[in-house]
Amino acid sequence: MIRLNDLKISYRIGSRVIDAVDGVSLTIPEGCIVGIAGESGSGKSTLMKAIYGDIQAPMYISRGSIDYGFNGSDGKPVTTANIRDEWFKTISYVPQSSMNSLNPVVRIGKQFTDFPGTDRDKKRVLDRATAFLGKLGLPPEVMTSYPHQLSGGMRQRVMIGLATFFQPGLIIADEPTTALDVVVQKEILMLLMELQEEMNNTILVVSHDMGVHYQVTHKMLIMYAGKVVEYGDTESVFADPQHAYTKMLIDSLPTIGDDSMRGVIASAAGAGGDRAFGVGTGLVEVKPNHFVSLANETAGVPA
């Protein structure tokens, strides 16, 4: 269970300070898939970087804290101070672009044997990795292949394999289906669901595609202007959205016969002219396990 306590994340650029995440307080439960939605600039990627512990200048935590609620591989509580020691052990990350994340001049098998924390017996690691990737639908030949010799879907499966090799309790997947065709997207989403069910871990899925959230997530949080404006069970959020911004995102899903891009989130400004959405100072529970930031809509350019 992860608790975010009045978390504020800022960027210092010269003499300017930009607040990318502003006062987020919520609890992310164990054993479920949580979706994070919002347009570009809403703060979702910054929030995920902070949870993962990838905090580098000019980014910094200016207020609040992250309580991870679980122990690391050494049995000690995980904190923001030691989270990097737990990368790919108790917490993993599936990046957006597999081609840019895999070493292009190293065969897939060696990328597993070179992984921090793996067994020194390379043959045992290769055998285990081959069997593990086999469960993810990849043939043994993948182990001797270079990344450029694999399709986009196969590379993404390799990335998921690397991220889940040690069965971490928390996985962050950043736009895991970007640049994949519809059929491969569905396969990757089904794979994430199967892995989560098998490992009973927590997966945070960042996606611009509301259809992705509807298909795979158990809970959703909606971010706008650095704040969480709605959070709850996915079924409840889609069936009865409480915040005007959430309603706009759901309305971006095309209907039968609509030729627009499938499920892509529209800009708040573009969707309603010079339209901004109100954000309150905290979340209020409006129904069981469904929280919303209560504030009136305002006119003007979104923050």
Backbone bond lengths (Angstrom), bond angles and torsions (degrees), N, CA, C in turn:
res aa  C-N    CA-C-N  psi(-1)  N-CA   C-N-CA  omega(-1)  CA-C   N-CA-C  phi
1 M - - - 1.462 - - 1.528 109.72 -
2 I 1.319 116.62 127.91 1.463 121.45 -179.59 1.524 109.19 -109.70
3 R 1.321 116.04 131.87 1.463 120.38 177.04 1.524 109.43 -115.66
4 L 1.305 115.34 126.57 1.460 121.87 173.73 1.520 107.05 -102.16
5 N 1.321 116.36 122.53 1.460 121.69 -173.74 1.520 111.10 -114.27
6 D 1.329 116.59 101.56 1.466 122.42 178.37 1.527 110.94 46.91
7 L 1.317 116.14 46.46 1.461 121.64 -172.42 1.524 111.82 -75.92
8 K 1.321 114.91 125.88 1.458 121.53 177.14 1.528 108.26 -126.55
9 I 1.323 116.39 123.56 1.461 121.63 -177.75 1.521 108.48 -120.46
10 S 1.305 115.52 128.06 1.465 120.59 -173.67 1.523 111.16 -125.58
11 Y 1.327 114.07 163.49 1.464 122.14 172.93 1.528 107.69 -122.57
12 R 1.326 116.32 129.23 1.462 120.58 176.42 1.526 108.43 -101.38
13 I 1.317 115.78 112.44 1.459 121.86 -179.38 1.521 107.87 -120.16
14 G 1.332 115.52 101.78 1.454 119.88 -174.12 1.518 109.78 64.20
15 S 1.311 116.70 -124.47 1.463 120.90 178.87 1.526 112.03 -92.09
16 R 1.327 116.92 -2.38 1.465 121.36 -177.87 1.523 111.29 -94.28
17 V 1.324 115.35 144.97 1.463 121.98 173.00 1.520 107.96 -121.06
18 I 1.326 116.11 122.04 1.461 121.68 -179.29 1.522 108.26 -110.79
19 D 1.334 116.61 123.43 1.462 121.72 179.10 1.530 108.84 -89.68
20 A 1.331 116.44 106.58 1.467 121.07 -177.76 1.520 111.88 -85.62
21 V 1.321 116.44 -33.89 1.468 122.80 175.08 1.514 106.29 -127.75
22 D 1.326 116.49 128.69 1.464 119.31 -168.65 1.525 112.05 -130.76
23 G 1.334 115.78 98.39 1.458 121.01 171.97 1.515 115.19 71.51
24 V 1.327 117.82 46.65 1.467 121.36 -179.89 1.528 109.66 -88.37
25 S 1.324 115.39 124.39 1.466 121.86 176.13 1.526 108.73 -131.24
26 L 1.314 116.77 116.41 1.464 120.49 176.80 1.518 109.56 -166.43
27 T 1.334 114.97 167.77 1.459 121.90 179.37 1.518 109.36 -116.68
28 I 1.326 116.02 129.35 1.463 121.83 177.18 1.524 107.24 -103.92
29 P 1.329 118.05 113.81 1.466 120.56 -175.46 1.522 113.10 -73.36
30 E 1.320 115.41 165.49 1.456 121.05 177.55 1.527 110.47 -82.00
31 G 1.321 115.45 158.19 1.450 121.26 169.41 1.506 116.39 68.45
32 C 1.338 117.60 39.08 1.461 119.82 178.14 1.524 109.78 -153.89
33 I 1.331 115.44 167.71 1.462 121.41 175.39 1.521 107.80 -102.91
34 V 1.321 115.88 122.84 1.463 121.68 -178.00 1.525 108.82 -112.94
35 G 1.317 117.19 126.22 1.452 121.95 179.17 1.517 111.60 -95.23
36 I 1.324 116.54 142.26 1.466 122.51 176.26 1.518 107.60 -120.62
37 A 1.331 116.40 117.09 1.465 121.54 -176.76 1.518 110.12 -122.49
38 G 1.324 114.89 157.33 1.455 121.63 179.44 1.509 108.74 154.19
39 E 1.314 116.44 154.75 1.456 119.58 -178.17 1.522 111.15 -71.77
40 S 1.318 117.23 169.45 1.463 121.93 177.60 1.528 109.91 -57.25
41 G 1.322 116.09 134.29 1.457 120.51 -179.26 1.511 113.86 90.20
42 S 1.339 117.31 2.50 1.468 119.95 -178.53 1.522 112.28 -78.23
43 G 1.330 117.44 -17.12 1.459 120.55 178.24 1.517 114.52 107.87
44 K 1.331 117.40 -0.61 1.468 119.13 -174.03 1.529 113.02 -66.46
45 S 1.333 118.20 -41.84 1.466 120.20 179.37 1.526 111.29 -68.36
46 T 1.319 116.97 -37.67 1.469 120.60 176.79 1.519 110.53 -63.00
47 L 1.332 116.71 -42.11 1.465 120.80 178.75 1.525 110.60 -61.89
48 M 1.337 117.00 -43.02 1.462 120.23 -179.91 1.527 111.37 -66.20
49 K 1.338 117.23 -38.49 1.467 120.45 176.81 1.522 110.62 -60.87
50 A 1.321 116.04 -40.78 1.464 119.95 -179.49 1.526 110.84 -65.59
51 I 1.329 117.17 -44.13 1.462 120.56 179.10 1.525 110.36 -62.63
52 Y 1.327 116.35 -38.73 1.464 121.06 -179.83 1.531 111.97 -73.85
53 G 1.320 116.42 -16.38 1.463 120.14 -179.87 1.506 114.14 88.03
54 D 1.328 116.34 13.32 1.466 120.74 179.61 1.528 108.98 -90.56
55 I 1.314 115.33 67.98 1.462 121.75 -176.56 1.524 108.73 -106.65
56 Q 1.308 115.76 108.47 1.459 121.60 -178.78 1.524 109.11 -132.35
57 A 1.324 115.52 147.22 1.464 120.48 179.13 1.530 109.43 -55.11
58 P 1.335 115.40 139.05 1.472 129.42 12.98 1.531 114.66 -88.62
59 M 1.335 117.62 9.25 1.461 121.14 -178.34 1.531 109.92 -84.44
60 Y 1.332 116.40 140.94 1.463 119.98 176.80 1.525 109.66 -158.21
61 I 1.340 115.78 156.80 1.465 120.98 175.12 1.522 107.45 -85.16
62 S 1.327 116.15 114.20 1.461 120.01 -176.54 1.526 112.63 -93.94
63 R 1.346 116.72 -14.56 1.470 119.09 178.49 1.523 108.66 -164.06
64 G 1.308 115.73 152.65 1.455 120.41 174.75 1.515 113.62 84.48
65 S 1.332 115.24 -169.92 1.462 119.65 -175.04 1.525 111.09 -154.12
66 I 1.347 114.07 165.45 1.461 122.32 174.44 1.521 107.53 -120.90
67 D 1.333 117.02 120.35 1.463 121.87 175.73 1.526 107.80 -105.80
68 Y 1.338 116.59 116.13 1.462 120.03 -173.95 1.526 113.34 -79.44
69 G 1.308 117.39 -31.69 1.460 119.15 174.53 1.514 115.26 73.18
70 F 1.343 117.83 15.48 1.467 119.27 175.79 1.525 109.01 -145.96
71 N 1.323 115.23 162.10 1.463 121.05 -179.00 1.519 110.90 -91.92
72 G 1.339 115.23 155.03 1.448 120.67 178.70 1.511 112.09 -84.79
73 S 1.319 116.55 -173.54 1.462 121.78 -178.90 1.527 111.86 -65.74
74 D 1.343 117.02 -19.36 1.466 121.25 178.36 1.523 112.41 -92.85
75 G 1.332 116.59 3.60 1.457 121.01 178.62 1.513 114.61 85.89
76 K 1.333 116.98 -4.41 1.459 121.04 -179.89 1.528 110.56 -92.85
77 P 1.338 117.32 151.84 1.474 119.94 179.77 1.527 111.75 -58.63
78 V 1.319 116.48 138.26 1.462 121.65 177.63 1.521 109.02 -80.33
79 T 1.329 116.44 132.72 1.460 122.38 178.29 1.526 108.59 -133.48
80 T 1.324 116.31 173.64 1.466 119.41 176.82 1.524 111.25 -64.36
81 A 1.332 117.19 -20.35 1.468 120.68 -179.32 1.529 112.44 -77.66
82 N 1.350 117.20 -30.62 1.476 118.94 -176.44 1.527 113.38 -118.47
83 I 1.331 117.57 9.51 1.458 120.53 -175.36 1.527 112.20 -60.41
84 R 1.329 117.54 -33.93 1.477 119.58 -178.97 1.525 111.96 -64.34
85 D 1.329 117.20 -27.37 1.467 120.37 177.24 1.525 111.23 -68.48
86 E 1.328 116.22 -15.85 1.462 120.84 -176.71 1.523 113.26 -102.42
87 W 1.328 116.94 3.71 1.463 119.26 179.49 1.527 110.47 -57.56
88 F 1.324 115.31 128.83 1.463 125.39 179.96 1.529 113.02 64.58
89 K 1.322 116.69 13.58 1.469 120.86 172.87 1.531 109.08 -111.22
90 T 1.339 115.65 -66.87 1.464 118.96 176.28 1.526 112.06 -106.77
91 I 1.341 117.06 -12.99 1.464 121.47 177.08 1.531 108.33 -139.97
92 S 1.336 116.05 133.59 1.465 120.48 -177.51 1.516 111.07 -132.98
93 Y 1.330 113.57 166.39 1.462 120.38 -175.12 1.523 109.57 -136.53
94 V 1.327 116.59 128.40 1.463 122.48 174.10 1.520 106.87 -106.59
95 P 1.334 118.27 106.89 1.463 120.84 -175.35 1.515 112.90 -74.13
96 Q 1.319 114.49 168.52 1.460 121.57 -176.20 1.521 112.11 -69.61
97 S 1.309 118.09 -41.18 1.460 121.72 -175.83 1.518 110.40 -113.63
98 S 1.333 116.62 105.93 1.461 120.44 -178.93 1.523 111.49 -66.53
99 M 1.340 117.43 -33.81 1.463 120.37 -178.06 1.524 110.82 -65.47
100 N 1.334 116.79 -34.91 1.460 120.69 -179.55 1.527 112.35 -83.31
101 S 1.325 117.20 -13.38 1.459 120.86 -175.19 1.522 112.71 -98.16
102 L 1.331 117.08 -32.28 1.458 120.43 177.17 1.529 109.43 -80.80
103 N 1.323 116.36 143.36 1.468 120.40 177.75 1.529 108.88 -68.38
104 P 1.328 118.59 117.17 1.468 120.92 -172.85 1.523 114.91 -69.06
105 V 1.341 118.05 -18.35 1.467 120.34 -176.27 1.530 112.32 -109.41
106 V 1.324 116.54 13.87 1.466 121.35 -179.95 1.527 109.03 -123.63
107 R 1.328 116.29 132.42 1.461 120.09 179.03 1.530 110.15 -64.50
108 I 1.327 115.41 153.73 1.467 120.85 -175.37 1.523 111.39 -58.19
109 G 1.326 117.94 -42.44 1.462 120.51 -179.21 1.514 112.55 -58.54
110 K 1.320 116.52 -42.64 1.473 120.44 -179.84 1.521 110.99 -68.21
111 Q 1.330 117.24 -28.96 1.465 119.17 178.07 1.527 110.52 -67.50
112 F 1.335 116.59 -26.35 1.465 120.01 173.93 1.526 110.99 -78.31
113 T 1.334 117.90 -44.30 1.469 119.68 -177.88 1.526 112.23 -69.53
114 D 1.332 117.06 -26.08 1.470 120.91 178.39 1.522 112.47 -84.65
115 F 1.316 116.27 -3.00 1.453 121.19 -176.14 1.528 110.12 -63.48
116 P 1.351 118.71 134.06 1.468 120.63 178.73 1.527 111.27 -58.39
117 G 1.330 115.82 133.11 1.455 119.84 175.65 1.513 115.22 89.20
118 T 1.351 118.26 -1.36 1.454 119.51 179.76 1.526 110.85 -77.59
119 D 1.323 114.72 161.70 1.464 122.62 178.44 1.536 109.83 -57.56
120 R 1.338 116.99 142.46 1.468 120.37 178.22 1.530 111.71 -69.39
121 D 1.326 116.46 -21.87 1.461 120.85 177.80 1.527 107.90 -77.21
122 K 1.338 116.14 97.67 1.460 120.69 -173.63 1.527 112.36 -62.91
123 K 1.339 117.41 -36.63 1.463 119.29 179.55 1.520 110.69 -63.20
124 R 1.335 115.94 -40.41 1.457 119.24 -180.00 1.531 110.17 -65.61
125 V 1.341 116.29 -38.65 1.466 119.99 177.71 1.522 110.49 -64.60
126 L 1.339 116.70 -44.51 1.464 120.53 -179.68 1.521 111.26 -62.78
127 D 1.327 116.70 -42.23 1.467 120.12 179.20 1.527 110.72 -63.04
128 R 1.336 114.75 -43.65 1.464 118.54 -179.51 1.526 110.90 -67.18
129 A 1.347 116.63 -41.80 1.465 120.61 -179.57 1.524 111.11 -65.90
130 T 1.335 116.93 -39.28 1.465 120.65 178.32 1.522 110.52 -61.80
131 A 1.331 115.96 -44.20 1.463 120.19 178.77 1.523 111.02 -66.10
132 F 1.335 115.46 -39.27 1.467 119.60 -178.48 1.523 110.94 -66.79
133 L 1.339 117.16 -45.10 1.461 120.02 178.31 1.522 110.98 -66.33
134 G 1.331 116.30 -29.37 1.459 119.53 175.50 1.516 111.43 -61.12
135 K 1.338 116.55 -37.60 1.467 120.60 176.67 1.524 111.13 -66.47
136 L 1.333 116.03 -23.85 1.462 120.43 179.33 1.526 111.77 -91.37
137 G 1.340 115.93 7.33 1.459 120.17 175.40 1.511 115.26 88.68
138 L 1.338 117.51 20.09 1.466 120.96 -178.91 1.528 110.44 -111.02
139 P 1.336 118.01 135.54 1.464 121.60 -179.40 1.525 111.53 -74.40
140 P 1.340 118.10 161.64 1.472 121.84 -178.65 1.527 113.60 -58.41
141 E 1.352 117.17 -28.73 1.468 120.16 -177.68 1.529 112.89 -61.30
142 V 1.311 116.15 -20.55 1.466 120.07 -179.97 1.526 110.86 -59.23
143 M 1.323 116.97 -33.40 1.461 120.85 -175.84 1.524 112.61 -62.60
144 T 1.328 117.75 -27.38 1.467 120.49 -179.79 1.526 112.05 -101.32
145 S 1.320 116.90 8.11 1.467 121.46 -178.04 1.522 110.96 -93.52
146 Y 1.333 114.99 155.79 1.460 121.50 169.88 1.530 108.07 -91.57
147 P 1.332 118.13 154.39 1.469 120.42 -178.14 1.525 114.41 -51.83
148 H 1.337 118.03 -40.10 1.464 119.65 -176.20 1.529 112.47 -68.87
149 Q 1.337 116.98 -14.09 1.457 120.78 179.13 1.527 112.25 -85.92
150 L 1.315 117.06 -3.99 1.461 122.14 -178.42 1.519 110.68 -106.38
151 S 1.317 115.88 153.50 1.464 120.47 175.04 1.524 109.30 -72.80
152 G 1.335 116.50 167.51 1.460 120.41 179.19 1.516 112.42 -59.43
153 G 1.332 116.40 -40.96 1.461 120.13 179.32 1.515 112.44 -66.08
154 M 1.338 116.79 -38.50 1.466 120.64 178.51 1.525 110.90 -67.47
155 R 1.334 116.74 -40.93 1.475 119.63 177.50 1.521 110.69 -62.30
156 Q 1.325 116.35 -40.08 1.458 119.01 -179.88 1.527 110.75 -66.47
157 R 1.333 117.38 -36.11 1.464 120.56 175.55 1.531 110.76 -64.80
158 V 1.340 116.59 -38.46 1.465 119.96 176.47 1.523 110.11 -62.06
159 M 1.343 116.98 -44.04 1.467 120.42 178.99 1.523 110.92 -61.40
160 I 1.327 116.35 -41.70 1.466 120.13 177.88 1.527 109.61 -65.17
161 G 1.344 116.30 -37.58 1.456 120.10 176.95 1.516 112.32 -62.44
162 L 1.329 117.24 -44.88 1.464 121.30 176.98 1.525 111.05 -62.05
163 A 1.331 115.92 -40.92 1.467 120.59 -176.90 1.522 112.56 -70.25
164 T 1.331 117.50 -26.33 1.467 120.50 -175.19 1.524 113.16 -110.20
165 F 1.332 117.70 5.20 1.465 122.29 -174.66 1.521 112.10 -57.12
166 F 1.337 117.35 -37.98 1.458 121.60 -179.29 1.529 112.34 -97.34
167 Q 1.321 116.31 11.89 1.467 122.62 -179.93 1.537 111.97 50.86
168 P 1.322 117.23 59.28 1.473 120.62 -179.91 1.523 111.91 -67.17
169 G 1.320 114.89 154.02 1.459 119.28 179.91 1.512 113.32 -77.51
170 L 1.340 116.79 -18.84 1.464 121.04 -178.83 1.525 109.77 -136.10
171 I 1.331 116.17 128.13 1.462 122.19 177.34 1.520 108.54 -125.79
172 I 1.326 116.21 132.78 1.464 121.78 175.13 1.521 107.75 -108.75
173 A 1.321 116.92 119.99 1.465 122.49 -179.79 1.527 108.70 -112.15
174 D 1.332 115.93 111.59 1.465 121.90 -176.39 1.528 109.93 -95.54
175 E 1.323 116.62 106.57 1.469 121.95 -179.47 1.539 110.42 47.45
176 P 1.340 118.37 59.68 1.470 120.97 -172.21 1.519 115.40 -67.40
177 T 1.340 118.43 -13.62 1.468 119.84 -178.28 1.526 113.17 -113.24
178 T 1.332 117.21 10.42 1.466 120.48 179.96 1.528 110.87 -61.23
179 A 1.333 116.38 138.07 1.472 124.57 175.35 1.526 113.53 68.13
180 L 1.336 117.56 14.49 1.459 120.82 176.23 1.522 109.19 -106.39
181 D 1.338 116.58 148.78 1.462 117.96 178.99 1.522 109.93 -72.35
182 V 1.319 116.66 167.27 1.465 122.14 -170.54 1.525 111.92 -58.99
183 V 1.333 117.34 -42.00 1.464 120.81 -178.60 1.524 110.67 -64.07
184 V 1.341 116.91 -45.76 1.465 121.22 -179.54 1.528 110.11 -67.86
185 Q 1.327 117.32 -36.45 1.463 120.79 176.46 1.519 110.28 -55.56
186 K 1.323 116.01 -47.81 1.468 120.18 -178.93 1.519 110.83 -62.62
187 E 1.337 117.39 -39.86 1.464 121.25 179.23 1.531 110.80 -63.07
188 I 1.334 116.93 -42.77 1.466 120.98 -179.86 1.525 110.47 -65.81
189 L 1.320 116.88 -41.41 1.464 120.57 179.60 1.526 110.85 -64.90
190 M 1.327 116.73 -43.15 1.461 120.51 177.56 1.528 110.36 -62.16
191 L 1.335 116.55 -37.86 1.461 121.22 178.80 1.524 110.90 -63.10
192 L 1.324 117.34 -45.08 1.464 120.82 178.17 1.520 111.04 -60.86
193 M 1.331 116.55 -41.70 1.462 120.67 179.46 1.526 110.88 -63.92
194 E 1.327 116.87 -42.88 1.464 120.86 -179.70 1.524 111.34 -65.05
195 L 1.344 116.64 -42.21 1.459 120.47 179.43 1.521 111.25 -64.95
196 Q 1.325 116.81 -41.03 1.462 120.06 179.94 1.526 110.76 -63.99
197 E 1.323 115.68 -41.11 1.467 119.77 179.98 1.526 110.61 -66.78
198 E 1.330 116.19 -38.96 1.467 120.74 -178.74 1.521 111.53 -70.77
199 M 1.341 117.41 -42.84 1.463 121.47 -175.69 1.524 112.80 -90.89
200 N 1.329 116.52 -16.52 1.470 122.26 -177.15 1.529 111.15 54.10
201 N 1.339 115.13 42.05 1.460 119.60 179.09 1.529 110.10 -102.31
202 T 1.310 115.78 -173.43 1.465 121.39 177.89 1.523 108.70 -109.17
203 I 1.324 116.45 130.82 1.458 121.36 177.27 1.522 108.61 -121.12
204 L 1.321 116.25 126.07 1.460 121.88 174.57 1.524 107.61 -100.27
205 V 1.319 117.13 118.95 1.462 122.12 -176.69 1.523 109.75 -110.31
206 V 1.334 116.20 115.15 1.462 121.56 174.01 1.518 107.80 -93.32
207 S 1.320 117.30 126.15 1.465 119.52 179.62 1.520 110.87 -155.65
208 H 1.358 115.26 143.57 1.455 121.25 172.27 1.526 110.81 -80.82
209 D 1.325 116.12 -13.32 1.459 121.34 -172.65 1.525 110.14 -93.14
210 M 1.317 116.79 107.95 1.461 120.49 -179.93 1.523 111.13 -63.09
211 G 1.337 116.84 -27.42 1.456 120.28 176.89 1.514 112.04 -63.27
212 V 1.336 116.88 -35.96 1.460 121.48 176.69 1.521 109.96 -61.41
213 H 1.314 116.69 -46.77 1.463 120.62 -179.36 1.526 111.08 -62.36
214 Y 1.306 116.13 -41.47 1.468 120.08 -178.62 1.530 110.87 -63.99
215 Q 1.335 116.64 -36.16 1.462 120.68 -175.82 1.523 113.48 -77.16
216 V 1.335 118.08 -38.71 1.468 118.13 -167.18 1.525 116.20 -118.80
217 T 1.324 119.56 -19.11 1.466 118.58 -171.18 1.527 112.65 -91.61
218 H 1.325 114.37 151.83 1.463 121.12 174.66 1.526 110.84 -94.07
219 K 1.338 115.06 -34.26 1.459 120.92 178.14 1.517 109.15 -131.64
220 M 1.329 115.96 157.84 1.459 121.22 -179.91 1.509 111.02 -136.28
221 L 1.322 115.25 142.30 1.461 118.34 167.72 1.520 107.85 -125.63
222 I 1.315 114.97 136.27 1.461 122.82 -177.27 1.519 108.20 -106.99
223 M 1.346 116.51 125.67 1.454 120.63 179.98 1.521 111.14 -110.44
224 Y 1.323 114.56 140.73 1.465 121.26 177.31 1.524 107.97 -149.04
225 A 1.317 116.87 127.88 1.467 122.78 176.52 1.526 112.39 53.71
226 G 1.335 116.28 39.77 1.450 120.75 175.68 1.508 115.76 83.67
227 K 1.320 117.42 1.09 1.461 121.27 -178.56 1.525 110.85 -122.88
228 V 1.327 115.71 154.57 1.459 120.76 171.14 1.522 107.10 -86.14
229 V 1.332 116.57 118.05 1.465 119.77 -176.99 1.523 112.12 -100.03
230 E 1.337 117.29 -15.97 1.462 119.69 176.73 1.523 108.98 -157.03
231 Y 1.329 115.60 143.05 1.463 120.89 -178.47 1.517 108.49 -153.33
232 G 1.325 115.81 130.01 1.453 118.40 179.46 1.510 112.48 177.23
233 D 1.328 115.81 -174.84 1.457 120.57 175.76 1.521 108.83 -61.04
234 T 1.320 116.62 136.29 1.465 120.86 -175.41 1.521 111.80 -56.03
235 E 1.306 116.43 -44.03 1.465 119.97 -179.24 1.521 111.10 -59.39
236 S 1.325 116.63 -41.76 1.458 121.02 -179.60 1.524 111.49 -69.25
237 V 1.346 116.71 -40.68 1.467 120.53 -179.34 1.521 110.91 -63.55
238 F 1.330 117.02 -42.44 1.462 120.06 -179.64 1.528 111.91 -73.30
239 A 1.328 116.78 -37.55 1.465 119.99 -176.92 1.520 112.15 -75.03
240 D 1.337 116.28 -33.68 1.465 119.28 -175.14 1.531 110.45 -145.49
241 P 1.342 117.82 67.92 1.471 120.36 179.65 1.518 110.95 -62.43
242 Q 1.338 116.12 135.19 1.457 120.53 -174.87 1.524 113.28 -99.10
243 H 1.317 117.63 -25.68 1.463 120.94 -177.58 1.520 110.02 -101.52
244 A 1.329 116.13 142.78 1.471 120.56 -177.51 1.523 111.96 -59.61
245 Y 1.333 117.29 -34.92 1.460 120.03 -179.77 1.530 110.57 -68.47
246 T 1.328 116.38 -40.52 1.466 119.90 176.81 1.518 110.62 -60.81
247 K 1.317 116.47 -42.09 1.466 120.29 178.81 1.522 110.59 -60.23
248 M 1.342 116.95 -39.62 1.455 120.07 179.41 1.528 111.01 -64.53
249 L 1.342 116.60 -40.74 1.462 119.71 179.47 1.524 111.25 -63.72
250 I 1.312 116.24 -43.06 1.464 119.86 -179.81 1.521 110.55 -67.25
251 D 1.313 116.70 -35.92 1.470 120.33 177.46 1.525 111.77 -66.47
252 S 1.344 117.06 -17.13 1.465 119.69 179.29 1.521 111.84 -73.94
253 L 1.339 116.80 -13.92 1.459 119.57 175.83 1.519 108.93 -68.84
254 P 1.346 118.18 127.24 1.463 120.16 -177.86 1.516 112.34 -72.75
255 T 1.304 115.78 154.50 1.454 121.71 174.43 1.522 108.60 -99.03
256 I 1.319 116.98 172.07 1.464 121.15 179.55 1.526 109.35 -58.41
257 G 1.327 115.52 128.91 1.463 120.01 -179.49 1.504 113.30 94.70
258 D 1.343 116.58 -8.29 1.465 120.34 178.73 1.523 108.56 -82.14
259 D 1.319 117.26 126.52 1.461 121.38 -177.54 1.521 112.87 -93.45
260 S 1.322 118.35 5.00 1.461 120.36 -179.16 1.523 109.95 -71.19
261 M 1.344 115.85 170.30 1.460 120.14 -178.66 1.518 109.69 -63.15
262 R 1.333 115.87 135.88 1.455 121.97 -173.03 1.526 112.24 -68.12
263 G 1.325 115.90 111.90 1.444 120.83 169.60 1.511 116.62 69.26
264 V 1.315 118.67 9.34 1.462 120.07 -177.22 1.521 109.92 -75.94
265 I 1.319 116.09 135.16 1.453 120.58 -177.82 1.520 110.93 -73.06
266 A 1.318 115.38 129.20 1.463 120.03 177.80 1.519 110.20 -82.38
267 S 1.316 115.94 158.74 1.456 120.72 174.40 1.517 109.31 -71.09
268 A 1.326 116.10 141.08 1.461 119.25 178.57 1.514 111.16 -61.61
269 A 1.320 116.23 -38.62 1.459 119.68 179.59 1.520 110.67 -68.99
270 G 1.344 115.59 -41.26 1.452 119.16 -178.05 1.509 112.77 -71.13
271 A 1.322 116.89 -28.71 1.455 119.69 -176.04 1.514 112.68 -73.72
272 G 1.298 116.56 -30.49 1.449 117.06 -174.88 1.506 113.64 -138.52
273 G 1.314 116.50 34.77 1.453 118.75 -178.40 1.512 109.51 69.87
274 D 1.320 116.66 -141.41 1.466 120.61 177.52 1.521 108.69 -81.74
275 R 1.295 114.93 73.12 1.456 119.86 -173.91 1.517 110.30 -118.33
276 A 1.324 116.08 131.92 1.452 120.70 173.72 1.517 107.96 -121.51
277 F 1.319 115.80 164.46 1.450 120.43 -178.21 1.517 109.32 -119.98
278 G 1.320 116.13 138.42 1.448 120.87 -178.39 1.515 112.09 -69.41
279 V 1.314 115.93 143.78 1.459 121.34 175.06 1.522 108.05 -130.53
280 G 1.316 115.54 132.48 1.451 119.92 -179.95 1.518 111.31 -89.17
281 T 1.313 116.15 -170.93 1.463 120.93 -177.90 1.524 112.27 -93.57
282 G 1.315 117.87 -3.98 1.459 120.94 -179.70 1.510 110.76 -170.03
283 L 1.331 116.08 178.02 1.455 121.73 -179.42 1.520 110.38 -101.80
284 V 1.331 115.13 139.71 1.460 122.26 178.68 1.523 108.36 -117.80
285 E 1.324 117.20 134.85 1.465 120.79 179.03 1.526 109.35 -78.59
286 V 1.326 116.08 110.56 1.460 121.20 -177.14 1.523 111.91 -94.04
287 K 1.314 116.61 -19.04 1.461 123.32 173.55 1.520 106.35 -158.07
288 P 1.325 119.33 166.76 1.461 119.75 -176.52 1.536 113.09 -52.28
289 N 1.335 116.28 123.79 1.473 123.65 177.99 1.526 113.40 59.80
290 H 1.314 117.40 29.02 1.471 122.02 178.98 1.528 107.57 -137.50
291 F 1.336 115.46 113.81 1.456 121.72 -173.91 1.521 110.24 -118.24
292 V 1.324 116.09 147.76 1.463 120.38 179.71 1.523 109.73 -143.76
293 S 1.317 115.64 149.50 1.458 121.89 174.02 1.515 107.81 -85.96
294 L 1.307 116.96 114.32 1.461 121.28 -175.79 1.518 110.51 -87.20
295 A 1.321 115.41 115.74 1.463 121.80 177.47 1.509 107.83 -163.67
296 N 1.308 116.10 153.17 1.458 120.12 179.13 1.514 110.89 -80.56
297 E 1.338 116.40 148.38 1.454 120.43 173.62 1.523 108.71 -65.90
298 T 1.332 114.88 148.53 1.456 119.78 178.06 1.507 109.64 -127.86
299 A 1.296 116.53 163.01 1.463 120.46 177.44 1.510 109.47 -95.90
300 G 1.315 115.85 155.10 1.455 120.12 178.52 1.510 111.65 122.21
301 V 1.294 116.37 179.83 1.457 121.24 -178.56 1.521 108.94 -77.51
302 P 1.353 118.40 133.80 1.457 120.75 -179.03 1.526 111.89 -58.31
303 A 1.321 115.30 147.36 1.465 119.90 178.58 1.519 110.38 -67.99
